[in-house]
Amino acid sequence: MKIVIGIPAVILSIAAAPPAAGELHPFVRSLGDSGAKQELLMDMRDGAETSDTNRRRRQQNADTRLSRPLASGLNYNPPTRLYMKTTRLLKSYGVCLLVLAATAPASPKGAEPPIEGYKNTPILPGTKWHMHDPDRPQPPVVTPGQTFSQSAPAPSDAEVLFDGKDLSKWQNERGQDAPWVVRDGYMETAARQNIRTRGQWADFQLHLEFATPTPPRGNGQGRGNSGVLINNMYEVQVLDSYQSKTYPDGQCAAIYGQSPPLVNASKPPGEWQTYDIIFESPRWNEQKELVKKAVATVLHNGVVVQNHFEILGITDGITREVPLKYAAPHPPEVFIELQYHNSPERFRNIWIRKIGEQ
């Protein structure tokens, strides 16, 4: 059952649209001959009695009834009378509420909540869609293989960034030791802070594994939200998108605010998932002109979800810079940052390897 109107609304509707003389409001008629109807009528008449005589008469009757010894041995006093009057009113209105709940139309079976998003944002270049457009088609769902690169050992030329033991290769945004928690071979977000690598790399292959919270809480962007932030400028979204919809360029494995994943290859919350990210840094010439955009290829649980995507510019929402544009030139060497976003996200088995020039 779904309640679509509350007690105050019932009272307001009766006051705003009173029935003709001698008639009852349709809501009151719907109660039939129940005791709740009689009590509600009494309460409504209380409000309709305006003469001092009627007020005194009802006051005297109430005082007479309630001045008799109560079961507890206490005689009438004003707070007790007020309490009992309030109780009767609440009982009447409670019955009204139950009736409304029983007669209100239910939501259509299988109906889904509206998809969050925005229509007042810029149009993404080369598309007809706004950034964070809720009307953009949802990526097709693909069930990934049971395993792909879960717990994959690092190649011989890779640098291990997290082996499940310590955070010595990570720091917070102020250069202090990373404050996240390490337990049972994984790290977990904590202290309401992002963490980033102490090292930097230009073009690279990054492997990491993550698990969103279980049981899941929230919807859309409020469900298992984190991210892989490259140089705190370019983001690969981390989100619980398993049977959960949001604006497509913000779901799991999206280049956030720019490119939805080609497919939704998410696993259920609590299961370990993998990202294998191949990233090429942007380049500027000596005149500070952009000559090569950043490029990202992403495999999510072994499925290609971003295929050599040219990043449009800075990700929306993670810096004060204008999104979808490249800011001032930066060196090709960049750090990797993991985002805290009000969710207890877990990460493990993180390693990186440089991609040499051909």
N, C-alpha and C positions, 0 to 999 in steps of 0.2 A: 504494500500500500504506500501511497505517496500523499503527504499532506500538502495541499497547495494554498491553504489559507489559514491564518492563525486566529486566535481568540479576538485580539484587538480588531482585526479586519472584519470579523463577524459583527461585532458591536457597531463599528463604523458603517458597515453596509446597511444595517437596520436603521441607524440614525440618519444616514444620507438619503435613503429611499424608503420612507415609512409607507406602510400600506394604507389603503383607503380606510375610512372610518368603518369600524365593525369587522375589518378583515385582519388576518394574521399574515405576518411576513412569510414568504415561501419557505425560508429556513425553519421557522418555528413549526409550520405545518408538517414539515418532513419528520418531525419528532413523533408524530402520531399522538397516542394517548399515554405516552410514557410519563413516569414520575418526573423525569428530567424536564419534560415540557411544562409540567405544572410549576416546578420550582423556577424555571426560567421565566415563566409568565409572572410569577410573584416578584421576581427580581426586576423585571421590566416595569411592573406596576409601581414598584418602589420609586423608580426614577420618574414615573409619570405623575405621581401624587405631588401636587404643588400646594395644596391648601394647608394652613397651619393645623386645622382640625384633624385632617387625615394623618398628618405627621405625628401629632400628639397621640392619636388613637393607636397607631402601630407601635409607637414608642412604649405606651402603657401596656399593650398586649405582650410585647417582647419582654418588658421588665417583669411582668407578672409570671410568665412562663419560666424565665431564667432566675427568678428570685427563689424558686424552690430549691431545697438542698440537692446538690449534685451528688453523683455516685462517690465522689472523693470526699464528701462532707463539707465542701467549700460552698459558701453562698455566692450569689451573683456579685460580680464587680464589673466595671466598664471594660477592662481589657479582656475578660472572659467572654462577655457578650460580643465584643468586636471580633474576637478570635472565631467564635462559633458562626457569626454572620459571614465572616470571610471564608470559613470552611464550606458553608453552604454554597456560596457563590462559586468557589473553585470547583466544587463537585459538579454544579450545573454546567459550567463552562467546560469542564473536563469531558463531560458526556458529549457536549457539542463538538468538541475537538475530535472525539472518537467517531462520531457520526460523519463528520467531514472527511476523516481519513478513509472511512469505509466507502463513501460515495464518490470521492474524487477520482477522476480518470487516472489510471495508471500509465506510466511511461510505456511507450511501445516496446514490446519484447525485443531485446538485442540492441536497443538504441544506445548510441555512444555519445559521450559528451563532446561538445564542439572542440575543434582543434585550435589550440592557442596560436597566436601569431599577430602580424601587423600588416596593415595595408597603407601606412603613411610613410614607409621607408623608401629608399631609392630603388629604382629598377636595376637589377643586376645586368651588367653589360652582356649583350648577345642573347638575352632572354626576354620574355615578357613578364617575368615574375619579380615581385618586390623581394627585398631582403627580408627573410623570416615570413614569407608569404604562406598563410595557412591553406590557401587554395591550390598550392602547387601539388602535383600528384605525389602520392606516397610511393617510395621505392618498393618494388616487388620484394616479397619475403622469400628468402632462400634458407633452407636448413643446412647449416654447415656440417662437415664431417665431424665425427665424435672428437677427433683430435687432429691437430695439424702441426703446430710448432710449440705446443704446450711443453714446458720444461726442456725445450731444446737447448743443448749445450752450446756455449758460445764458440764460434770458429776460432782458429788459432790466432788470427790477426785482429780479433775483436778486443775491446776493452770492456771488462765487466763493471757495470755501474752499480748493480745491486745483486748480491748473491744470497740474500736472505739473512745475513748476519749483522751488518752494520750500515750506517749511513755516512761513512767517511768521505764518500765522493759527492756528497750533497750538502747544500747550505740553504739558509733562508734568503729572502730578498735583500737582507742587509749584510750578507756575508758571514752570518753567525752559523753555528752548527744547526743542522736540520732538526726540527723539533718533532717530527713524526714518530710514531710508535713502531717498533720492530718486534715481531713475535711469530713463532711457528713458521719461519721462512718467508714471511711477507712483511711489507710496511703498510701502515694504515694512516690516512689523513688525521691530523691532530693540530691543536693550538690555533686553528683558524688561520693558517698560513700556507702559502705555496712553498714548494721547495724547488731548487734548481741545481743543475750540475756545476761542479767547480770547474770542469773542463769545457772546452769549446771545440767545435768541428765545423768544417765547411760542408762539403757534400758527404752524405753518410747514409748508412743503413742502420736503422734502430729497431731493436726487438724489445717488446715489453708485454707483460701479461697483467690483466686486471680482472677484478670481480666486483660487481655492483652489489649493494646491500640486499640481504634476504632476511626476513620477508620484505618485499618492496614497499616503499612508502611514497606517497605523493603521486603526481601525474605529470606527464610532459617534462618540462625542464626542471621540475622539482623532484625528479625520480633518478637517483643515482648519478648526479651530475658531477663531472670533473673534466679534465682536458689535458692534452699534451700540447704545451705552448712552446713553440720554437722561437727562441730569442724574445719571448713575451710579445710576439708580433703576429705569428701565424699559428692557428690552432686547429688541431685534429680533435674533434669533440669526443668525449667519453660520456656515455649516458646509458641508462637502462631503457633500451628501445624494444625489449622483448614484449610483444603484444601490448605495446604502449605507443601512442602516436603523439607527435608534436609537429611543428613546422619542419618540413623536410630538410632544409639546410641547417637544422639544429639537432638532428637526431644523431645517434651513435655513428661514428666514422665519417661524419660530414667534415668538410673543410668549413668550419663554422661560419655561417652567414653568407656563404658563397656557393658551395657545391654540395648538394645532397649526395649520399652514397649511391652508387649504381644499383645496389640491392641492399636490403636489410638482412644481414647475416648474424644477427644477435643471438646469443645463447640466453637461457633463463637466468634470472638473478641468482647470485651465489656461485655460479659456475665460472671457472677460469676461462677467460677469453684472451685472444692474442691480437696484437698489432705488429705488423711488419711494415715499417715506414721507410721509403726511399725518398730522401729530400735533397734537392739541389738549391743552394743559396742564390739569391739574386746578386747581380753584379752591376756596378756603375763604372763609367769611364773616368778619366782624369778631370773632365769637365762636370762631373757629378750628374751625368745623364744616365738614366736607367737603360742598360743595354741588354739585360737578361732578367726576366722575371723569375721568382722562385717557382720551383716545380715540385709537386708531391705525387707519389704513387703509394697507395695504401692497400694492404691486404688485411682483412678482418676475418679472423678464424679461417685463414687459408683462402678466402674469396677476395678477388680483386674488386675493390669498391671505389677507388680513385685511380684513374689511369692517366698518369703523366699530366695532371691538372696544373695549368698555369695559374698560380695564386694571383688574385686581382689586386691585392694590397693588404694592408693591415686588417686583422680580424676585428670585427665590431665588438666593443664592450670590454676589451682587456687593457686598453691604454686610453689616453686622452687624445690620441691622434685621430684624424679623420679616417674612418674606415674605408676600405676599398681603394685606397691610394697608398703609394709607397712614401714613407716619410724620408727624412734625410738619409743619405747613404750610410750604410754600416758595413763593417768588414764581413767577409764571407764566413768567418768563423762565428758560430752561434752556440748558445747553450740550450739545454733541454730543461723545461720546467713542467712540473706536475702540479695541477691546480687543486686547491681546496675550494669546494663550492657547497658547503653546508651538507655534506654527505660523507658517511664513513666508507670511503673507497679504499680498496686494497690493491697493491701492486707487488709483483715479484718478477724474478728472472729478467733483469734489464741489462742489455748489452748493446754496444754500438761499434761499428766499424767504418773506417773511412772508405770512400769510393774514390779510387785514383783516377786521374785524368788519362784519357786514351791517347 
